[in-house]
């Protein structure tokens, strides 16, 4: 029987639109204030695409950067996995569009929809391909354009999100002490209605009525999502550390999904650990859904918050309700200057 391999990060990349939408800009658009947004979420500004930009336009440069930093030729990529719930169009998969534009001619390509847990789900799937030897190199992209599915008359949702993309190239680790050593995936489908776009699918096809009733925008049950998120982050971390006989002292950095600073503070309080152990950038970018964790990873590496041999956790949670965690020991990779 073939022994399992560890997969490791060979390259990272990110892309953010140029346009900034600050809390003060939102004060002019909806009934809110900078103080209200910062107090409840920790967000001060976010990036927004131009009207002509589509998801593949922001995912492509992030993927190209990850490939360039990895040193892996596009034709050696075996799969392109795009985590998103805001694709260019319902069909074909946006991953196929990216596969073609990137020149990954030998790669399978598919979209994966797990909302804010999407990048963790995609990374776990890629890891299984590599661990079993079915594939050698996988490109995983997390990207979303929320600005096109937000109701800018609803202050409870429009202030939380931004647009952005991040990507990683994964490959087999030459050192079995490095790379991904555990993953955890889960879901609580009973909460599927807590984060939803009601119309546009087969349950409620697009009609003049659904458009008029603004049913093609994201709707959130904030109270229930907050309760779920504050519980599940700590539960995931505790489960993975326990089964690997580790403690939080062994962990150098936790990269959580960037939904709300209060959720991250709750996890820190549960483990009585400093907030410095959690990487955050939601004050600058808001919640970019599947893009949050790979964007954070790229920036953490650039800032040397992660060094070779460090134990790092990626913790995703969100719509579905889905959740997932990836645990890895970082190899020697460092991103080139952008």
Backbone torsions as a table, in degrees:
resi	resn	phi	psi	omega
1	UNK	NA	134.0	-179.1
2	UNK	-68.0	131.8	178.5
3	UNK	-75.8	149.2	-178.8
4	UNK	-75.2	145.3	178.5
5	UNK	-102.6	157.6	167.9
6	UNK	-87.8	142.9	171.5
7	UNK	-102.4	149.2	-177.2
8	UNK	-136.0	163.0	179.8
9	UNK	-82.7	122.0	-179.9
10	UNK	-104.6	-19.3	-179.0
11	UNK	-166.2	149.1	177.3
12	UNK	-133.9	158.5	177.1
13	UNK	-159.2	162.8	178.7
14	UNK	-153.6	159.4	174.4
15	UNK	-149.9	136.0	177.0
16	UNK	-129.5	138.7	175.0
17	UNK	-60.2	156.2	-178.4
18	UNK	-73.6	-34.7	-172.2
19	UNK	-69.8	127.3	176.7
20	UNK	-101.6	136.1	174.3
21	UNK	-118.7	106.1	-176.3
22	UNK	-87.7	167.8	175.0
23	UNK	-61.0	-33.9	179.2
24	UNK	-68.7	-32.5	173.3
25	UNK	-64.6	-41.2	-178.5
26	UNK	-67.9	-28.9	176.7
27	UNK	-57.5	-28.3	-179.0
28	UNK	-86.4	-9.8	-174.6
29	UNK	-108.1	-28.3	-173.1
30	UNK	-149.0	162.4	-178.3
31	UNK	-74.9	87.3	-179.2
32	UNK	-156.6	174.0	174.8
33	UNK	-139.7	158.8	176.3
34	UNK	-57.1	-44.6	-179.1
35	UNK	-60.7	-42.8	-179.2
36	UNK	-61.7	-44.1	-177.9
37	UNK	-68.4	-48.0	-178.2
38	UNK	-62.8	-43.8	-178.6
39	UNK	-62.1	-39.3	-174.3
40	UNK	-91.3	-16.6	-175.7
41	UNK	-136.8	-27.4	-174.5
42	UNK	88.1	2.0	-175.8
43	UNK	-91.0	135.1	178.3
44	UNK	-113.9	-31.8	177.0
45	UNK	-156.7	170.0	178.4
46	UNK	-151.1	163.3	178.8
47	UNK	-99.1	144.0	-175.6
48	UNK	-132.5	134.9	179.0
49	UNK	-72.1	160.8	171.1
50	UNK	-76.6	157.7	-176.3
51	UNK	-54.2	-32.5	-176.2
52	UNK	-82.4	-11.9	-174.8
53	UNK	-82.1	139.2	177.1
54	UNK	-117.6	174.7	-173.2
55	UNK	-58.5	-44.9	-178.3
56	UNK	-61.8	-24.6	179.0
57	UNK	-68.3	-29.7	178.5
58	UNK	-97.6	-26.0	178.3
59	UNK	-73.5	-34.2	-175.9
60	UNK	-60.8	-51.3	-179.6
61	UNK	-64.9	-32.7	176.5
62	UNK	-64.8	-42.8	179.5
63	UNK	-66.7	-41.4	178.9
64	UNK	-62.5	-39.6	178.2
65	UNK	-63.9	-43.4	179.4
66	UNK	-62.8	-42.2	177.8
67	UNK	-63.5	-45.8	-179.9
68	UNK	-60.3	-44.2	-179.1
69	UNK	-69.0	-26.8	-179.3
70	UNK	-78.1	-27.3	-174.8
71	UNK	77.1	8.0	179.7
72	UNK	-92.9	128.2	-179.9
73	UNK	-67.6	143.0	-178.2
74	UNK	-53.8	-36.6	-177.4
75	UNK	-70.9	-11.3	177.1
76	UNK	-90.4	-7.6	177.9
77	UNK	-72.3	129.0	-178.1
78	UNK	-92.1	-21.5	178.7
79	UNK	-155.5	144.5	172.5
80	UNK	-116.6	116.1	-179.9
81	UNK	-113.4	121.1	178.5
82	UNK	-110.7	115.5	174.7
83	UNK	-90.0	118.6	-179.2
84	UNK	-167.4	158.0	165.4
85	UNK	-124.5	12.1	176.5
86	UNK	-126.3	62.6	-176.9
87	UNK	-69.1	170.8	176.7
88	UNK	-57.8	-40.3	-178.3
89	UNK	-161.4	162.5	-177.1
90	UNK	-59.2	-35.7	178.3
91	UNK	-153.4	136.7	7.0
92	UNK	-82.7	167.9	179.3
93	UNK	-58.3	136.8	178.4
94	UNK	-63.7	-26.8	176.2
95	UNK	-59.6	-33.7	178.4
96	UNK	-68.3	-38.9	176.7
97	UNK	-62.3	-43.3	179.3
98	UNK	-67.0	-41.9	179.1
99	UNK	-54.7	-44.2	-179.5
100	UNK	-67.7	-47.7	-176.4
101	UNK	-67.9	-28.5	-179.9
102	UNK	-82.5	-17.1	-176.4
103	UNK	80.3	23.5	177.8
104	UNK	-85.0	66.7	-167.9
105	UNK	-67.4	-19.2	-178.0
106	UNK	-103.9	13.2	-172.7
107	UNK	-101.5	140.1	162.4
108	UNK	-68.9	158.5	-178.0
109	UNK	-148.9	131.5	176.8
110	UNK	-157.2	152.5	173.3
111	UNK	-88.6	150.0	178.8
112	UNK	-130.5	126.5	-175.3
113	UNK	-114.6	101.9	173.6
114	UNK	-136.3	26.6	176.5
115	UNK	52.1	-127.9	-173.4
116	UNK	-70.5	-14.0	175.3
117	UNK	-94.2	2.4	-170.3
118	UNK	-57.3	-43.7	-178.4
119	UNK	-66.4	-39.7	177.9
120	UNK	-65.2	-42.9	176.1
121	UNK	-59.5	-47.4	-178.6
122	UNK	-63.2	-39.8	178.3
123	UNK	-65.3	-39.7	178.1
124	UNK	-64.1	-42.7	177.4
125	UNK	-62.0	-45.8	178.8
126	UNK	-60.4	-41.1	179.2
127	UNK	-60.2	-40.9	179.6
128	UNK	-63.8	-41.7	177.8
129	UNK	-58.1	-44.7	-176.0
130	UNK	-75.0	-42.5	-177.3
131	UNK	-59.6	-38.3	-178.6
132	UNK	-83.2	-8.5	-177.9
133	UNK	84.6	4.6	178.7
134	UNK	-66.3	-31.4	179.0
135	UNK	-141.2	159.9	177.9
136	UNK	-106.2	-41.6	-175.0
137	UNK	-132.5	128.5	-178.6
138	UNK	-130.6	133.0	175.3
139	UNK	-98.4	121.0	178.4
140	UNK	-115.2	126.9	-178.8
141	UNK	-121.4	135.3	171.5
142	UNK	-117.3	120.1	-174.9
143	UNK	-154.1	141.7	175.4
144	UNK	-151.6	147.9	172.1
145	UNK	-117.2	95.2	-177.7
146	UNK	-81.9	-24.4	-174.7
147	UNK	-61.0	-21.2	-179.2
148	UNK	-90.6	-4.8	178.2
149	UNK	-127.0	20.6	177.8
150	UNK	-103.5	142.9	174.8
151	UNK	-91.7	105.1	-175.9
152	UNK	-80.4	17.8	167.0
153	UNK	-107.3	-3.3	-177.9
154	UNK	-107.9	101.8	-174.4
155	UNK	-68.3	-18.9	-178.4
156	UNK	-76.4	-19.3	-179.6
157	UNK	-115.7	-41.4	-170.1
158	UNK	-66.9	-20.9	-177.8
159	UNK	-81.4	-12.3	-168.9
160	UNK	-91.2	-22.9	-165.1
161	UNK	-115.0	158.5	174.2
162	UNK	-144.3	179.6	-178.7
163	UNK	-110.3	142.0	178.0
164	UNK	176.7	167.4	-177.5
165	UNK	-143.9	144.0	173.6
166	UNK	-138.8	157.6	-176.7
167	UNK	-150.6	154.1	174.0
168	UNK	-138.0	150.8	167.7
169	UNK	-107.7	125.9	178.3
170	UNK	-110.0	144.0	177.0
171	UNK	-151.8	173.9	-178.8
172	UNK	-65.7	140.5	179.6
173	UNK	-84.4	132.5	176.8
174	UNK	-73.4	-14.1	-179.3
175	UNK	-123.3	118.3	-176.0
176	UNK	-67.6	-10.4	176.2
177	UNK	-83.7	-8.3	-178.5
178	UNK	-113.7	161.3	175.3
179	UNK	97.6	-171.6	-177.8
180	UNK	-71.8	127.1	178.8
181	UNK	-118.9	-7.4	176.3
182	UNK	-161.3	147.9	172.9
183	UNK	-139.1	153.5	177.5
184	UNK	-139.1	127.7	176.9
185	UNK	-128.5	144.9	178.3
186	UNK	-161.7	174.0	178.7
187	UNK	-157.5	151.3	171.1
188	UNK	-123.3	86.1	-175.5
189	UNK	-64.7	-13.5	175.5
190	UNK	-64.9	-16.4	178.3
191	UNK	-103.3	20.4	-176.1
192	UNK	-61.2	-26.0	-178.9
193	UNK	-87.1	0.4	-177.0
194	UNK	-78.0	-28.0	173.7
195	UNK	-132.5	113.3	-169.6
196	UNK	-154.2	149.0	162.7
197	UNK	-107.4	106.8	-168.5
198	UNK	-61.6	-39.9	-171.1
199	UNK	-111.1	163.9	176.8
200	UNK	109.7	-11.1	177.3
201	UNK	-104.7	-166.6	-178.3
202	UNK	-76.7	-19.5	175.6
203	UNK	-69.2	-41.8	-178.5
204	UNK	-140.4	81.0	-179.1
205	UNK	-58.8	156.6	-178.3
206	UNK	-64.5	128.0	175.0
207	UNK	-138.3	171.0	175.8
208	UNK	-59.0	-35.6	-179.0
209	UNK	-68.0	-42.6	-179.2
210	UNK	-66.0	-34.6	177.6
211	UNK	-68.7	-46.0	-178.7
212	UNK	-62.1	-34.5	-178.6
213	UNK	-87.7	7.7	175.0
214	UNK	58.2	41.3	-177.6
215	UNK	-93.7	9.4	176.5
216	UNK	-104.1	16.0	178.1
217	UNK	-111.1	158.5	179.1
218	UNK	-65.6	131.7	174.2
219	UNK	-119.2	135.9	-175.9
220	UNK	-131.1	134.7	167.8
221	UNK	-91.5	87.3	-171.6
222	UNK	-58.3	-39.3	-178.1
223	UNK	-62.4	-47.5	-178.0
224	UNK	-70.6	-38.7	178.5
225	UNK	-63.7	-40.8	179.6
226	UNK	-63.9	-43.7	178.9
227	UNK	-60.4	-45.4	179.1
228	UNK	-62.4	-47.8	-174.0
229	UNK	-65.5	-43.5	-178.6
230	UNK	-65.2	-27.2	177.9
231	UNK	-82.1	-45.4	-168.2
232	UNK	-72.8	-31.3	-179.8
233	UNK	-60.5	-50.3	179.1
234	UNK	-65.2	-38.7	179.5
235	UNK	-61.4	-43.7	-179.7
236	UNK	-63.8	-47.8	-179.1
237	UNK	-59.9	-46.0	-178.6
238	UNK	-62.4	-43.1	-178.0
239	UNK	-63.8	-46.9	-177.3
240	UNK	-69.1	-40.5	178.5
241	UNK	-64.5	-42.9	-178.1
242	UNK	-62.4	-47.1	-175.7
243	UNK	-73.6	-13.4	175.0
244	UNK	-104.5	8.6	179.2
245	UNK	54.1	48.1	178.6
246	UNK	-121.1	163.7	172.3
247	UNK	-122.8	171.2	179.6
248	UNK	-64.9	-23.2	176.6
249	UNK	-64.4	-25.2	178.9
250	UNK	-77.1	-16.4	-175.5
251	UNK	-89.6	129.1	179.4
252	UNK	-86.4	-37.4	-177.0
253	UNK	-154.8	139.2	173.5
254	UNK	-112.5	126.6	176.9
255	UNK	-109.0	98.6	180.0
256	UNK	-90.9	159.5	170.1
257	UNK	-56.7	138.9	-173.7
258	UNK	-94.4	73.4	-178.7
259	UNK	-95.7	-46.1	-172.0
260	UNK	-162.1	130.0	-177.3
261	UNK	-62.3	-28.2	-179.3
262	UNK	-68.8	-30.5	176.3
263	UNK	-67.1	-43.1	179.9
264	UNK	-67.8	-41.1	177.0
265	UNK	-62.5	-35.2	177.9
266	UNK	-64.1	-40.9	177.8
267	UNK	-65.6	-42.3	178.4
268	UNK	-61.0	-41.7	179.9
269	UNK	-65.4	-39.5	-179.5
270	UNK	-59.4	-39.6	-177.8
271	UNK	-97.4	3.3	179.1
272	UNK	52.9	47.7	-179.7
273	UNK	-123.1	155.4	-177.5
274	UNK	-68.6	149.4	177.9
275	UNK	-61.8	-21.9	-180.0
276	UNK	-61.6	-19.5	179.2
277	UNK	-77.2	-12.4	178.5
278	UNK	-107.2	126.0	178.1
279	UNK	-83.8	130.8	178.5
280	UNK	-135.3	144.7	171.8
281	UNK	-145.2	15.2	-176.3
282	UNK	-66.1	-19.4	176.0
283	UNK	-63.0	-28.8	-178.0
284	UNK	-93.4	-32.3	-169.6
285	UNK	-121.8	-11.2	-174.4
286	UNK	67.3	-158.7	-178.8
287	UNK	-94.2	106.4	178.2
288	UNK	-95.8	19.6	174.8
289	UNK	57.9	-115.5	-176.9
290	UNK	-68.1	-13.8	-179.6
291	UNK	-82.9	-15.1	-168.8
292	UNK	-62.9	-50.1	-173.4
293	UNK	-68.6	-46.8	178.5
294	UNK	-65.8	-31.4	174.7
295	UNK	-64.7	-46.0	177.6
296	UNK	-59.9	-43.4	-179.0
297	UNK	-59.7	-47.1	-179.4
298	UNK	-61.3	-44.2	-179.6
299	UNK	-68.9	-38.2	179.2
300	UNK	-62.6	-38.7	177.7
301	UNK	-68.8	-41.5	177.9
302	UNK	-61.1	-37.6	-178.5
303	UNK	-85.1	3.1	-179.7
304	UNK	58.6	33.4	172.4
305	UNK	-78.5	-15.3	177.0
306	UNK	-123.1	129.0	-179.8
307	UNK	-121.5	160.3	179.1
308	UNK	-53.0	134.5	-179.8
309	UNK	90.2	-12.2	179.2
310	UNK	-66.8	143.0	173.6
311	UNK	-91.0	125.2	-174.7
312	UNK	-127.1	141.3	176.4
313	UNK	-117.7	133.4	168.8
314	UNK	-104.0	125.2	-178.0
315	UNK	-123.4	112.4	179.6
316	UNK	-109.6	149.3	179.1
317	UNK	-163.0	144.1	179.0
318	UNK	165.0	-149.3	-171.3
319	UNK	-52.0	138.5	178.2
320	UNK	142.4	-51.0	-10.0
321	UNK	-77.7	129.4	-178.9
322	UNK	-113.7	159.0	174.4
323	UNK	-155.0	157.2	179.7
324	UNK	-170.6	155.3	-179.9
325	UNK	-141.4	139.3	173.9
326	UNK	-120.3	131.5	177.9
327	UNK	-116.2	130.0	-179.5
328	UNK	-147.9	156.6	168.3
329	UNK	-103.3	125.7	-172.7
330	UNK	-71.5	137.9	174.4
331	UNK	-85.5	-154.1	-173.0
332	UNK	-91.4	0.5	-176.7
333	UNK	-59.9	140.2	170.8
334	UNK	-137.7	133.3	179.6
335	UNK	-69.5	145.2	173.1
336	UNK	-71.4	159.9	177.1
337	UNK	-62.2	136.3	-179.3
338	UNK	-67.5	NA	NA
